Amino acid sequence: MTHIVKFLSDGEHSMDQNLLEGREFLLNFRYMLIDRILYKKSYLQPLLICLSPQQADYVLREIHEGICGHYPSARALT
């Protein structure tokens, strides 16, 4: 994920030039940076925030521990 942030913020890349043309378009098309936070663009949904592995682990643990236990969809995760 950090290479995407570096590419979008600084234009730096460590890819082969042949691969870069297609990837540059896809990265600019699919992702955006707002205040140094990486978001994935979606066509019919709001911007999706990209989480680090540690943040994703924390979110899943919180959901499994029952913070969202009042909603029927939380049972599908356990």
Distance bins in CASP14 RR format, pairs under 12 A and 6 or more apart:
PFRMAT RR
TARGET T0000
AUTHOR 0000-0000-0000
RMODE 2
METHOD distances of the structure
MODEL  1
1 7 0 0 0 0 0 1 0 0 0 0 0
1 8 0 0 0 0 0 1 0 0 0 0 0
1 27 0 0 0 0 0 1 0 0 0 0 0
1 31 0 0 0 0 1 0 0 0 0 0 0
1 33 0 0 0 0 0 1 0 0 0 0 0
1 37 0 0 0 0 0 1 0 0 0 0 0
1 38 1 0 0 1 0 0 0 0 0 0 0
1 39 0 0 0 0 0 1 0 0 0 0 0
1 40 0 0 0 0 0 1 0 0 0 0 0
1 49 0 0 0 0 0 1 0 0 0 0 0
1 50 1 0 0 1 0 0 0 0 0 0 0
1 51 0 0 0 0 1 0 0 0 0 0 0
1 52 1 0 0 1 0 0 0 0 0 0 0
1 53 0 0 0 0 1 0 0 0 0 0 0
1 54 0 0 0 0 0 1 0 0 0 0 0
1 55 0 0 0 0 0 1 0 0 0 0 0
1 56 0 0 0 0 0 1 0 0 0 0 0
2 8 0 0 0 0 0 1 0 0 0 0 0
2 9 0 0 0 0 0 1 0 0 0 0 0
2 10 0 0 0 0 0 1 0 0 0 0 0
2 12 0 0 0 0 0 1 0 0 0 0 0
2 14 0 0 0 0 0 1 0 0 0 0 0
2 36 0 0 0 0 0 1 0 0 0 0 0
2 38 0 0 0 0 1 0 0 0 0 0 0
2 50 0 0 0 0 0 1 0 0 0 0 0
2 52 0 0 0 0 1 0 0 0 0 0 0
2 53 0 0 0 0 0 1 0 0 0 0 0
3 9 0 0 0 0 0 1 0 0 0 0 0
3 10 0 0 0 0 0 1 0 0 0 0 0
3 11 0 0 0 0 0 1 0 0 0 0 0
3 12 0 0 0 0 1 0 0 0 0 0 0
3 13 1 0 0 1 0 0 0 0 0 0 0
3 14 1 0 0 1 0 0 0 0 0 0 0
3 15 0 0 0 0 1 0 0 0 0 0 0
3 23 0 0 0 0 0 1 0 0 0 0 0
3 27 0 0 0 0 1 0 0 0 0 0 0
3 31 0 0 0 0 0 1 0 0 0 0 0
3 38 0 0 0 0 0 1 0 0 0 0 0
4 10 0 0 0 0 0 1 0 0 0 0 0
4 11 0 0 0 0 0 1 0 0 0 0 0
4 12 0 0 0 0 0 1 0 0 0 0 0
4 13 0 0 0 0 1 0 0 0 0 0 0
4 14 0 0 0 0 0 1 0 0 0 0 0
4 15 0 0 0 0 0 1 0 0 0 0 0
4 23 0 0 0 0 1 0 0 0 0 0 0
4 24 0 0 0 0 0 1 0 0 0 0 0
4 26 0 0 0 0 0 1 0 0 0 0 0
4 27 1 0 0 1 0 0 0 0 0 0 0
4 28 0 0 0 0 0 1 0 0 0 0 0
4 30 0 0 0 0 1 0 0 0 0 0 0
4 31 1 0 1 0 0 0 0 0 0 0 0
4 32 0 0 0 0 0 1 0 0 0 0 0
4 33 0 0 0 0 1 0 0 0 0 0 0
4 38 1 0 0 1 0 0 0 0 0 0 0
4 39 0 0 0 0 0 1 0 0 0 0 0
4 40 0 0 0 0 1 0 0 0 0 0 0
4 50 0 0 0 0 1 0 0 0 0 0 0
5 11 0 0 0 0 0 1 0 0 0 0 0
5 12 0 0 0 0 0 1 0 0 0 0 0
5 13 0 0 0 0 0 1 0 0 0 0 0
5 27 0 0 0 0 0 1 0 0 0 0 0
5 31 0 0 0 0 1 0 0 0 0 0 0
5 32 0 0 0 0 0 1 0 0 0 0 0
5 33 1 0 0 1 0 0 0 0 0 0 0
5 34 0 0 0 0 0 1 0 0 0 0 0
5 35 0 0 0 0 0 1 0 0 0 0 0
5 36 1 0 0 1 0 0 0 0 0 0 0
5 37 0 0 0 0 1 0 0 0 0 0 0
5 38 1 0 1 0 0 0 0 0 0 0 0
5 39 0 0 0 0 0 1 0 0 0 0 0
5 50 0 0 0 0 1 0 0 0 0 0 0
5 52 0 0 0 0 0 1 0 0 0 0 0
6 12 1 0 1 0 0 0 0 0 0 0 0
6 13 1 0 0 1 0 0 0 0 0 0 0
6 14 0 0 0 0 1 0 0 0 0 0 0
6 15 0 0 0 0 0 1 0 0 0 0 0
6 27 0 0 0 0 0 1 0 0 0 0 0
6 31 0 0 0 0 0 1 0 0 0 0 0
6 33 0 0 0 0 0 1 0 0 0 0 0
6 36 0 0 0 0 0 1 0 0 0 0 0
6 38 0 0 0 0 0 1 0 0 0 0 0
7 13 1 0 1 0 0 0 0 0 0 0 0
7 14 0 0 0 0 1 0 0 0 0 0 0
7 15 0 0 0 0 1 0 0 0 0 0 0
7 20 0 0 0 0 1 0 0 0 0 0 0
7 23 0 0 0 0 1 0 0 0 0 0 0
7 24 1 0 0 1 0 0 0 0 0 0 0
7 25 0 0 0 0 0 1 0 0 0 0 0
7 26 0 0 0 0 0 1 0 0 0 0 0
7 27 1 0 1 0 0 0 0 0 0 0 0
7 28 0 0 0 0 1 0 0 0 0 0 0
7 30 0 0 0 0 0 1 0 0 0 0 0
7 31 0 0 0 0 1 0 0 0 0 0 0
7 32 0 0 0 0 0 1 0 0 0 0 0
7 33 0 0 0 0 1 0 0 0 0 0 0
7 38 0 0 0 0 0 1 0 0 0 0 0
8 23 0 0 0 0 0 1 0 0 0 0 0
8 24 0 0 0 0 0 1 0 0 0 0 0
8 26 0 0 0 0 0 1 0 0 0 0 0
8 27 1 0 0 1 0 0 0 0 0 0 0
8 28 1 0 0 1 0 0 0 0 0 0 0
8 29 0 0 0 0 0 1 0 0 0 0 0
8 30 0 0 0 0 0 1 0 0 0 0 0
8 31 1 0 0 1 0 0 0 0 0 0 0
8 32 1 0 0 1 0 0 0 0 0 0 0
8 33 1 0 1 0 0 0 0 0 0 0 0
8 34 0 0 0 0 0 1 0 0 0 0 0
8 36 0 0 0 0 1 0 0 0 0 0 0
8 37 0 0 0 0 0 1 0 0 0 0 0
8 38 1 0 0 1 0 0 0 0 0 0 0
8 39 0 0 0 0 0 1 0 0 0 0 0
8 40 0 0 0 0 0 1 0 0 0 0 0
8 41 0 0 0 0 0 1 0 0 0 0 0
8 50 0 0 0 0 0 1 0 0 0 0 0
9 27 0 0 0 0 0 1 0 0 0 0 0
9 31 0 0 0 0 0 1 0 0 0 0 0
9 32 0 0 0 0 0 1 0 0 0 0 0
9 33 1 0 1 0 0 0 0 0 0 0 0
9 34 0 0 0 0 0 1 0 0 0 0 0
9 35 0 0 0 0 0 1 0 0 0 0 0
9 36 1 0 0 1 0 0 0 0 0 0 0
9 37 0 0 0 0 0 1 0 0 0 0 0
9 38 0 0 0 0 1 0 0 0 0 0 0
10 33 0 0 0 0 0 1 0 0 0 0 0
10 36 0 0 0 0 0 1 0 0 0 0 0
11 20 0 0 0 0 0 1 0 0 0 0 0
11 24 0 0 0 0 1 0 0 0 0 0 0
11 27 0 0 0 0 1 0 0 0 0 0 0
11 28 0 0 0 0 0 1 0 0 0 0 0
11 33 0 0 0 0 0 1 0 0 0 0 0
12 20 0 0 0 0 0 1 0 0 0 0 0
12 24 0 0 0 0 0 1 0 0 0 0 0
13 19 0 0 0 0 1 0 0 0 0 0 0
13 20 1 0 0 1 0 0 0 0 0 0 0
13 21 0 0 0 0 0 1 0 0 0 0 0
13 22 0 0 0 0 0 1 0 0 0 0 0
13 23 0 0 0 0 1 0 0 0 0 0 0
13 24 1 0 0 1 0 0 0 0 0 0 0
13 27 0 0 0 0 1 0 0 0 0 0 0
14 20 0 0 0 0 1 0 0 0 0 0 0
14 23 0 0 0 0 0 1 0 0 0 0 0
15 21 0 0 0 0 1 0 0 0 0 0 0
15 22 0 0 0 0 1 0 0 0 0 0 0
15 23 1 0 0 1 0 0 0 0 0 0 0
15 24 0 0 0 0 1 0 0 0 0 0 0
15 26 0 0 0 0 0 1 0 0 0 0 0
15 27 0 0 0 0 0 1 0 0 0 0 0
16 22 0 0 0 0 0 1 0 0 0 0 0
16 23 0 0 0 0 1 0 0 0 0 0 0
17 23 0 0 0 0 0 1 0 0 0 0 0
17 24 0 0 0 0 0 1 0 0 0 0 0
18 24 0 0 0 0 0 1 0 0 0 0 0
19 25 0 0 0 0 0 1 0 0 0 0 0
19 26 0 0 0 0 0 1 0 0 0 0 0
19 27 0 0 0 0 0 1 0 0 0 0 0
20 26 0 0 0 0 0 1 0 0 0 0 0
20 27 0 0 0 0 1 0 0 0 0 0 0
20 28 0 0 0 0 0 1 0 0 0 0 0
21 27 0 0 0 0 0 1 0 0 0 0 0
21 28 0 0 0 0 0 1 0 0 0 0 0
22 28 0 0 0 0 1 0 0 0 0 0 0
22 29 0 0 0 0 1 0 0 0 0 0 0
22 30 0 0 0 0 0 1 0 0 0 0 0
23 29 0 0 0 0 0 1 0 0 0 0 0
23 30 0 0 0 0 0 1 0 0 0 0 0
23 31 0 0 0 0 0 1 0 0 0 0 0
24 30 0 0 0 0 0 1 0 0 0 0 0
24 31 0 0 0 0 0 1 0 0 0 0 0
25 31 0 0 0 0 0 1 0 0 0 0 0
26 40 0 0 0 0 0 1 0 0 0 0 0
26 41 0 0 0 0 0 1 0 0 0 0 0
27 33 0 0 0 0 0 1 0 0 0 0 0
27 38 0 0 0 0 0 1 0 0 0 0 0
27 40 0 0 0 0 0 1 0 0 0 0 0
27 41 0 0 0 0 0 1 0 0 0 0 0
28 41 0 0 0 0 1 0 0 0 0 0 0
29 40 0 0 0 0 0 1 0 0 0 0 0
29 41 1 0 0 1 0 0 0 0 0 0 0
29 42 0 0 0 0 0 1 0 0 0 0 0
29 43 0 0 0 0 0 1 0 0 0 0 0
30 38 0 0 0 0 0 1 0 0 0 0 0
30 39 0 0 0 0 1 0 0 0 0 0 0
30 40 1 0 0 1 0 0 0 0 0 0 0
30 41 1 0 1 0 0 0 0 0 0 0 0
30 42 0 0 0 0 1 0 0 0 0 0 0
30 43 0 0 0 0 0 1 0 0 0 0 0
30 47 0 0 0 0 0 1 0 0 0 0 0
30 48 0 0 0 0 0 1 0 0 0 0 0
30 50 0 0 0 0 0 1 0 0 0 0 0
31 37 0 0 0 0 0 1 0 0 0 0 0
31 38 1 0 0 1 0 0 0 0 0 0 0
31 39 1 0 0 1 0 0 0 0 0 0 0
31 40 1 0 1 0 0 0 0 0 0 0 0
31 41 1 0 0 1 0 0 0 0 0 0 0
31 42 0 0 0 0 0 1 0 0 0 0 0
31 47 0 0 0 0 1 0 0 0 0 0 0
31 48 0 0 0 0 1 0 0 0 0 0 0
31 49 0 0 0 0 0 1 0 0 0 0 0
31 50 1 0 0 1 0 0 0 0 0 0 0
32 38 1 0 0 1 0 0 0 0 0 0 0
32 39 1 0 1 0 0 0 0 0 0 0 0
32 40 0 0 0 0 1 0 0 0 0 0 0
32 41 1 0 0 1 0 0 0 0 0 0 0
32 42 0 0 0 0 0 1 0 0 0 0 0
32 47 1 0 0 1 0 0 0 0 0 0 0
32 48 0 0 0 0 0 1 0 0 0 0 0
32 49 0 0 0 0 0 1 0 0 0 0 0
32 50 0 0 0 0 0 1 0 0 0 0 0
33 39 1 0 0 1 0 0 0 0 0 0 0
33 40 0 0 0 0 0 1 0 0 0 0 0
33 41 0 0 0 0 0 1 0 0 0 0 0
33 47 0 0 0 0 0 1 0 0 0 0 0
33 49 0 0 0 0 0 1 0 0 0 0 0
33 50 0 0 0 0 0 1 0 0 0 0 0
34 40 0 0 0 0 0 1 0 0 0 0 0
34 41 0 0 0 0 0 1 0 0 0 0 0
34 47 1 0 0 1 0 0 0 0 0 0 0
34 49 0 0 0 0 1 0 0 0 0 0 0
34 50 0 0 0 0 0 1 0 0 0 0 0
35 49 0 0 0 0 0 1 0 0 0 0 0
36 50 0 0 0 0 0 1 0 0 0 0 0
37 47 0 0 0 0 1 0 0 0 0 0 0
37 48 0 0 0 0 0 1 0 0 0 0 0
37 49 1 0 0 1 0 0 0 0 0 0 0
37 50 0 0 0 0 1 0 0 0 0 0 0
37 51 0 0 0 0 0 1 0 0 0 0 0
37 52 0 0 0 0 0 1 0 0 0 0 0
37 55 0 0 0 0 0 1 0 0 0 0 0
38 47 0 0 0 0 1 0 0 0 0 0 0
38 48 0 0 0 0 1 0 0 0 0 0 0
38 49 1 0 0 1 0 0 0 0 0 0 0
38 50 1 0 1 0 0 0 0 0 0 0 0
38 51 0 0 0 0 1 0 0 0 0 0 0
38 52 0 0 0 0 1 0 0 0 0 0 0
38 55 0 0 0 0 0 1 0 0 0 0 0
39 45 0 0 0 0 0 1 0 0 0 0 0
39 46 0 0 0 0 1 0 0 0 0 0 0
39 47 1 0 1 0 0 0 0 0 0 0 0
39 48 1 0 0 1 0 0 0 0 0 0 0
39 49 1 0 1 0 0 0 0 0 0 0 0
39 50 1 0 0 1 0 0 0 0 0 0 0
39 51 0 0 0 0 0 1 0 0 0 0 0
40 46 0 0 0 0 0 1 0 0 0 0 0
40 47 1 0 0 1 0 0 0 0 0 0 0
40 48 1 0 1 0 0 0 0 0 0 0 0
40 49 0 0 0 0 1 0 0 0 0 0 0
40 50 1 0 1 0 0 0 0 0 0 0 0
40 51 0 0 0 0 0 1 0 0 0 0 0
41 47 1 0 0 1 0 0 0 0 0 0 0
41 48 1 0 0 1 0 0 0 0 0 0 0
41 49 0 0 0 0 0 1 0 0 0 0 0
41 50 0 0 0 0 0 1 0 0 0 0 0
42 48 1 0 1 0 0 0 0 0 0 0 0
42 49 0 0 0 0 0 1 0 0 0 0 0
42 50 0 0 0 0 0 1 0 0 0 0 0
49 55 0 0 0 0 1 0 0 0 0 0 0
49 56 0 0 0 0 0 1 0 0 0 0 0
49 59 0 0 0 0 0 1 0 0 0 0 0
50 56 0 0 0 0 1 0 0 0 0 0 0
51 57 0 0 0 0 1 0 0 0 0 0 0
51 58 0 0 0 0 1 0 0 0 0 0 0
51 59 1 0 0 1 0 0 0 0 0 0 0
51 60 0 0 0 0 1 0 0 0 0 0 0
52 58 0 0 0 0 1 0 0 0 0 0 0
52 59 0 0 0 0 0 1 0 0 0 0 0
53 59 0 0 0 0 0 1 0 0 0 0 0
53 60 0 0 0 0 0 1 0 0 0 0 0
54 60 0 0 0 0 0 1 0 0 0 0 0
54 61 0 0 0 0 0 1 0 0 0 0 0
55 61 0 0 0 0 0 1 0 0 0 0 0
55 62 0 0 0 0 0 1 0 0 0 0 0
56 62 0 0 0 0 0 1 0 0 0 0 0
56 63 0 0 0 0 0 1 0 0 0 0 0
57 63 0 0 0 0 0 1 0 0 0 0 0
57 64 0 0 0 0 0 1 0 0 0 0 0
58 64 0 0 0 0 0 1 0 0 0 0 0
58 65 0 0 0 0 0 1 0 0 0 0 0
58 67 0 0 0 0 0 1 0 0 0 0 0
59 65 0 0 0 0 0 1 0 0 0 0 0
59 67 0 0 0 0 1 0 0 0 0 0 0
59 68 0 0 0 0 0 1 0 0 0 0 0
59 77 0 0 0 0 0 1 0 0 0 0 0
60 66 0 0 0 0 0 1 0 0 0 0 0
60 67 0 0 0 0 0 1 0 0 0 0 0
60 68 0 0 0 0 0 1 0 0 0 0 0
60 74 0 0 0 0 0 1 0 0 0 0 0
60 77 1 0 0 1 0 0 0 0 0 0 0
60 78 0 0 0 0 0 1 0 0 0 0 0
61 67 0 0 0 0 1 0 0 0 0 0 0
61 68 0 0 0 0 0 1 0 0 0 0 0
61 77 0 0 0 0 0 1 0 0 0 0 0
61 78 0 0 0 0 0 1 0 0 0 0 0
62 68 1 0 0 1 0 0 0 0 0 0 0
62 69 0 0 0 0 0 1 0 0 0 0 0
62 74 0 0 0 0 0 1 0 0 0 0 0
62 77 0 0 0 0 0 1 0 0 0 0 0
63 69 0 0 0 0 1 0 0 0 0 0 0
63 70 0 0 0 0 0 1 0 0 0 0 0
63 71 0 0 0 0 1 0 0 0 0 0 0
63 73 0 0 0 0 1 0 0 0 0 0 0
63 74 1 0 0 1 0 0 0 0 0 0 0
63 75 0 0 0 0 0 1 0 0 0 0 0
63 76 0 0 0 0 0 1 0 0 0 0 0
63 77 1 0 1 0 0 0 0 0 0 0 0
63 78 0 0 0 0 1 0 0 0 0 0 0
64 74 0 0 0 0 1 0 0 0 0 0 0
64 75 0 0 0 0 0 1 0 0 0 0 0
64 76 0 0 0 0 0 1 0 0 0 0 0
64 77 1 0 0 1 0 0 0 0 0 0 0
64 78 1 0 0 1 0 0 0 0 0 0 0
65 74 0 0 0 0 0 1 0 0 0 0 0
65 77 0 0 0 0 0 1 0 0 0 0 0
65 78 0 0 0 0 1 0 0 0 0 0 0
66 73 0 0 0 0 0 1 0 0 0 0 0
66 74 1 0 0 1 0 0 0 0 0 0 0
66 75 0 0 0 0 1 0 0 0 0 0 0
66 77 0 0 0 0 1 0 0 0 0 0 0
66 78 0 0 0 0 1 0 0 0 0 0 0
67 74 0 0 0 0 1 0 0 0 0 0 0
67 77 0 0 0 0 0 1 0 0 0 0 0
68 74 1 0 1 0 0 0 0 0 0 0 0
68 75 0 0 0 0 1 0 0 0 0 0 0
68 76 0 0 0 0 0 1 0 0 0 0 0
68 77 0 0 0 0 1 0 0 0 0 0 0
68 78 0 0 0 0 0 1 0 0 0 0 0
69 75 1 0 0 1 0 0 0 0 0 0 0
69 76 0 0 0 0 0 1 0 0 0 0 0
69 77 0 0 0 0 1 0 0 0 0 0 0
69 78 0 0 0 0 1 0 0 0 0 0 0
71 77 0 0 0 0 0 1 0 0 0 0 0
72 78 0 0 0 0 0 1 0 0 0 0 0
END
